[in-house]
C-alpha cells in the first residue's frame, strides 16, 4: 500500500497482482482496517475469484465498493472505508 492516510484526492493503492485466493481478500481486509473512516483504497488483482471475494468482503465489513472494472485480466476495485 502506498499510503495508509488515503484522502479523497489520493486513494491508497494495493497491488495484489499475481496473488491467489485467499490472499487478495485477506490483504484487502487488512489494508481497509488501517484506513481512517471515509478513507479510499484502490486494489488491483489478477485472481478471478477476487471478483467474488472483494465485493463479499466489503459487504461483510460494511465498507463500500465504489466501482469495479477489469482491463486485460486485471481487476480494479475502488473501495471506501465505512464512516
Secondary structure by P-SEA (a helix, b strand, c coil): cccccccccccbbbbccccccaaaaaaaaaaaaaccccbbbbbbbccccccccaaaaaaaaccccccccccccbbbbbbbccc
